[in-house]
């Protein structure tokens, strides 16, 4: 089980999903403790797993499948040291057109295509 100080590299669920998992786990666990039965034992186990998932921010099933719903932090534009949107556009434009294949341009004369007239 991962501790509350789980490294950011191991967290793979979003903050909203963490809150939902924690609340759902607490509700299931509370229901299981309020009404003991065989079925409530399963609810207690499920609730404990959801609560653990919410507290740590890590899901073993997501990790096994290779899924992550956690958004990566990106630098905001306009801050010192961050790239501007113009830099991003320039970088995309430079990589999208190879220098060895310039645009085609064919000189032509106005008028009839066969040069008659």
Backbone as JSON, one array per atom type, in Angstrom:
{
  "sequence": "XXXXXXXXXXXXXXXXXXXXXXXXXXXXXXXXXXXXXXXXXXXXXXXXXXXXXXXXXXXXXXXXXXXXXXXXXXXXXXXXXXXXXXXXXXXXXXXXXXXXXXXXXXXXXXXXXXXXX",
  "N": [[0.84, -1.18, 0.0], [0.54, 2.2, -0.84], [1.84, 5.13, 0.66], [0.57, 8.23, 2.09], [2.33, 10.09, 1.26], [2.89, 9.56, -1.41], [5.01, 9.4, -4.2], [4.91, 11.8, -6.86], [5.27, 10.66, -9.36], [4.12, 8.16, -9.2], [1.44, 8.59, -8.93], [-1.63, 8.31, -10.55], [-4.24, 9.08, -11.0], [-6.79, 11.55, -11.44], [-7.41, 14.62, -9.58], [-10.15, 15.11, -9.14], [-11.16, 12.53, -9.46], [-9.92, 11.3, -7.33], [-11.2, 12.51, -5.15], [-13.84, 11.62, -5.59], [-13.46, 8.84, -5.37], [-12.61, 8.67, -2.7], [-14.86, 9.68, -1.28], [-16.86, 7.87, -2.15], [-15.77, 5.46, -1.2], [-15.76, 5.94, 1.58], [-18.52, 6.15, 2.04], [-19.41, 3.54, 1.31], [-17.98, 2.0, 3.19], [-19.0, 3.04, 5.58], [-21.72, 2.28, 5.33], [-21.42, -0.5, 5.36], [-20.47, -0.92, 7.95], [-22.62, -0.04, 9.43], [-24.72, -1.82, 8.89], [-24.23, -4.84, 9.46], [-23.54, -7.74, 7.6], [-23.2, -10.58, 5.36], [-23.02, -9.62, 2.75], [-22.41, -6.97, 3.27], [-19.83, -7.2, 4.1], [-18.4, -7.47, 1.74], [-18.94, -4.94, 0.72], [-17.53, -3.45, 2.6], [-14.88, -4.19, 2.07], [-14.61, -3.29, -0.59], [-15.11, -0.56, -0.15], [-12.93, 0.1, 1.5], [-10.82, -0.29, -0.3], [-11.43, 1.66, -2.24], [-11.22, 3.94, -0.66], [-8.5, 3.88, 0.01], [-7.44, 4.22, -2.53], [-8.31, 6.8, -3.12], [-6.94, 8.27, -1.13], [-4.2, 7.84, -1.7], [-3.92, 8.43, -4.41], [-3.28, 6.72, -6.38], [-3.81, 4.04, -8.62], [-3.83, 0.63, -8.94], [-4.9, -0.95, -10.97], [-5.16, 0.85, -13.11], [-2.43, 1.34, -13.47], [-1.53, -1.2, -14.29], [-2.8, -1.46, -16.75], [-1.85, 0.73, -18.05], [-2.91, 3.31, -17.98], [-3.58, 6.75, -17.32], [-5.23, 9.29, -15.65], [-4.45, 11.61, -14.65], [-3.67, 14.96, -14.94], [-0.9, 16.48, -16.43], [1.27, 18.95, -15.13], [1.61, 22.0, -16.75], [3.7, 24.64, -17.99], [2.59, 27.99, -17.5], [1.71, 30.41, -19.94], [3.46, 33.44, -20.52], [4.79, 33.66, -18.12], [7.96, 34.13, -16.54], [10.66, 32.49, -18.05], [9.08, 30.55, -19.17], [7.76, 29.11, -22.18], [6.42, 30.96, -24.93], [3.26, 31.21, -26.71], [3.8, 31.85, -29.31], [6.36, 30.82, -29.65], [5.75, 28.09, -29.56], [4.19, 27.81, -31.88], [6.03, 28.53, -33.86], [7.93, 26.46, -33.54], [6.39, 24.23, -34.25], [5.84, 24.88, -36.91], [8.39, 24.88, -38.06], [9.08, 22.19, -37.88], [7.24, 21.0, -39.52], [7.64, 21.3, -42.25], [9.87, 20.18, -44.52], [13.19, 21.34, -45.3], [14.42, 20.42, -47.58], [12.51, 20.13, -49.48], [11.24, 22.44, -51.06], [8.5, 24.78, -51.63], [6.63, 24.45, -54.65], [6.95, 26.41, -57.61], [5.92, 27.65, -60.59], [6.77, 29.56, -63.31], [4.6, 31.46, -65.39], [2.85, 32.65, -68.3], [0.42, 35.13, -68.76], [-2.68, 34.61, -70.38], [-3.59, 32.67, -73.26], [-3.27, 29.12, -72.84], [-1.72, 27.73, -74.75], [-0.17, 29.62, -75.85], [-1.06, 31.03, -77.99], [-1.97, 33.88, -79.69]],
  "CA": [[0.0, 0.0, 0.0], [1.31, 3.43, -0.94], [1.53, 6.07, 1.74], [0.02, 9.53, 1.68], [3.42, 10.82, 0.6], [3.19, 8.86, -2.65], [5.67, 10.29, -5.16], [4.05, 12.26, -7.95], [5.43, 9.78, -10.51], [3.26, 6.99, -9.03], [0.03, 8.99, -8.94], [-2.15, 8.17, -11.91], [-5.65, 9.46, -11.12], [-6.99, 13.0, -11.31], [-7.86, 15.09, -8.27], [-11.6, 14.88, -9.05], [-11.35, 11.1, -9.28], [-9.49, 11.0, -5.96], [-12.27, 12.94, -4.25], [-14.96, 10.71, -5.79], [-13.09, 7.54, -4.79], [-12.6, 8.8, -1.23], [-16.24, 9.79, -0.79], [-17.54, 6.59, -2.39], [-15.22, 4.47, -0.28], [-16.24, 6.24, 2.92], [-19.94, 5.78, 2.1], [-19.53, 2.07, 1.32], [-17.47, 1.52, 4.47], [-19.98, 3.42, 6.6], [-22.9, 1.43, 5.17], [-21.06, -1.85, 5.79], [-20.35, -0.95, 9.41], [-23.93, 0.21, 10.03], [-25.58, -2.98, 8.67], [-23.36, -6.01, 9.26], [-24.03, -8.96, 6.96], [-22.21, -11.15, 4.46], [-22.88, -8.68, 1.64], [-21.77, -5.75, 3.74], [-18.39, -7.48, 4.17], [-17.89, -7.11, 0.42], [-19.0, -3.49, 0.65], [-16.45, -2.93, 3.43], [-13.61, -4.39, 1.34], [-14.63, -2.34, -1.71], [-14.98, 0.78, 0.4], [-11.56, 0.29, 1.96], [-9.97, -0.14, -1.49], [-11.69, 2.98, -2.82], [-10.67, 4.95, 0.25], [-7.05, 3.84, -0.17], [-7.2, 4.79, -3.87], [-8.49, 8.24, -3.01], [-5.91, 8.87, -0.29], [-2.87, 7.77, -2.3], [-3.9, 8.95, -5.77], [-2.7, 5.69, -7.23], [-4.68, 2.9, -8.9], [-3.04, -0.49, -9.46], [-5.5, -1.41, -12.23], [-4.73, 1.82, -14.12], [-1.01, 1.13, -13.72], [-1.37, -2.44, -15.05], [-3.3, -1.24, -18.11], [-1.09, 1.84, -18.63], [-3.8, 4.46, -18.09], [-3.43, 7.79, -16.32], [-6.17, 10.39, -15.84], [-3.86, 12.76, -13.97], [-3.17, 15.97, -15.88], [0.45, 16.94, -16.15], [1.39, 20.4, -14.95], [2.29, 22.66, -17.87], [3.99, 26.04, -17.64], [1.64, 28.99, -18.01], [2.31, 31.36, -20.86], [3.65, 34.77, -19.97], [5.64, 33.61, -16.95], [9.38, 34.18, -16.85], [11.24, 31.18, -18.26], [8.15, 29.67, -19.87], [7.66, 29.36, -23.61], [5.2, 31.66, -25.33], [2.49, 30.52, -27.73], [4.49, 32.1, -30.57], [7.43, 29.83, -29.71], [5.15, 26.8, -29.87], [3.78, 27.84, -33.29], [7.25, 28.51, -34.67], [8.51, 25.13, -33.45], [5.55, 23.34, -35.04], [6.0, 25.23, -38.32], [9.72, 24.45, -38.49], [9.11, 20.74, -38.0], [6.21, 20.46, -40.41], [7.98, 21.47, -43.66], [11.3, 19.91, -44.67], [13.92, 22.31, -46.11], [14.83, 19.8, -48.84], [11.36, 20.07, -50.39], [10.61, 23.76, -51.03], [7.23, 24.84, -52.37], [6.77, 24.51, -56.09], [6.49, 27.62, -58.26], [6.17, 27.57, -62.02], [6.43, 30.82, -63.96], [3.72, 31.31, -66.54], [2.44, 33.9, -68.94], [-1.01, 35.31, -68.8], [-3.26, 34.46, -71.71], [-3.97, 31.33, -73.7], [-2.28, 28.15, -72.4], [-0.84, 27.31, -75.83], [0.62, 30.77, -76.25], [-1.61, 31.58, -79.21], [-2.72, 35.12, -79.55]],
  "C": [[0.88, 1.24, 0.0], [0.88, 4.38, 0.17], [0.96, 7.36, 1.19], [1.07, 10.35, 0.96], [3.86, 10.09, -0.67], [3.87, 9.82, -3.62], [4.75, 10.61, -6.33], [4.14, 11.33, -9.16], [4.52, 8.55, -10.41], [1.78, 7.33, -9.04], [-0.49, 8.95, -10.37], [-3.65, 8.44, -12.02], [-5.79, 10.95, -10.82], [-7.49, 13.35, -9.91], [-9.37, 14.87, -8.08], [-11.9, 13.41, -8.8], [-10.93, 10.66, -7.87], [-10.58, 11.34, -4.97], [-13.45, 11.98, -4.35], [-14.68, 9.34, -5.19], [-13.12, 7.59, -3.27], [-14.0, 8.87, -0.65], [-17.01, 8.48, -0.97], [-17.06, 5.5, -1.45], [-15.7, 4.69, 1.14], [-17.71, 5.87, 3.08], [-20.13, 4.26, 2.16], [-19.07, 1.49, 2.67], [-18.43, 1.84, 5.6], [-21.24, 2.56, 6.54], [-22.62, 0.02, 5.68], [-20.97, -1.95, 7.31], [-21.7, -0.76, 10.09], [-24.84, -1.01, 9.94], [-24.74, -4.22, 8.41], [-24.12, -7.2, 8.65], [-22.92, -9.48, 6.06], [-21.96, -10.2, 3.28], [-22.17, -7.41, 2.06], [-20.26, -5.96, 3.93], [-17.73, -7.13, 2.84], [-17.89, -5.6, 0.23], [-17.86, -2.87, 1.44], [-15.11, -3.06, 2.72], [-13.52, -3.41, 0.17], [-14.46, -0.91, -1.24], [-13.57, 1.08, 0.87], [-10.61, 0.48, 0.77], [-10.18, 1.22, -2.16], [-11.12, 4.1, -1.96], [-9.15, 5.02, 0.11], [-6.66, 4.48, -1.5], [-7.31, 6.32, -3.83], [-7.4, 8.92, -2.2], [-4.54, 8.89, -0.95], [-2.8, 8.39, -3.69], [-3.34, 7.98, -6.77], [-3.67, 4.52, -7.39], [-3.86, 1.8, -9.56], [-3.58, -0.99, -10.8], [-5.1, -0.45, -13.36], [-3.26, 1.59, -14.49], [-0.78, -0.12, -14.56], [-1.78, -2.27, -16.51], [-2.52, -0.13, -18.81], [-1.91, 3.1, -18.84], [-3.46, 5.46, -16.99], [-4.43, 8.9, -16.64], [-5.64, 11.66, -15.18], [-3.28, 13.7, -15.0], [-1.78, 16.39, -15.45], [0.45, 18.46, -16.01], [2.18, 20.97, -16.11], [2.58, 24.1, -17.46], [2.96, 26.97, -18.25], [2.39, 29.95, -18.91], [2.42, 32.72, -20.19], [4.51, 34.79, -18.73], [7.1, 33.64, -17.39], [9.92, 32.75, -16.97], [10.33, 30.21, -18.99], [8.11, 30.05, -21.35], [6.37, 30.09, -23.92], [4.49, 30.85, -26.41], [3.14, 30.71, -29.1], [5.64, 31.11, -30.74], [6.89, 28.46, -30.1], [4.75, 26.73, -31.35], [5.0, 27.77, -34.19], [7.88, 27.11, -34.68], [7.71, 24.13, -34.28], [5.72, 23.61, -36.53], [7.35, 24.76, -38.85], [9.77, 22.94, -38.72], [8.15, 20.19, -39.02], [6.58, 20.56, -41.89], [9.48, 21.23, -43.83], [11.97, 20.92, -45.61], [14.33, 21.72, -47.45], [13.7, 19.76, -49.85], [10.64, 21.41, -50.38], [9.32, 23.77, -51.83], [7.48, 25.03, -53.86], [6.23, 25.84, -56.62], [6.88, 27.54, -59.73], [5.8, 28.9, -62.64], [5.52, 30.57, -65.16], [3.35, 32.69, -67.08], [0.93, 33.96, -68.93], [-1.51, 35.15, -70.24], [-3.62, 33.03, -72.0], [-2.9, 30.32, -73.3], [-1.31, 27.72, -73.5], [0.02, 28.45, -76.34], [0.14, 31.4, -77.54], [-2.26, 32.92, -78.89], [-1.96, 36.22, -79.09]]
}
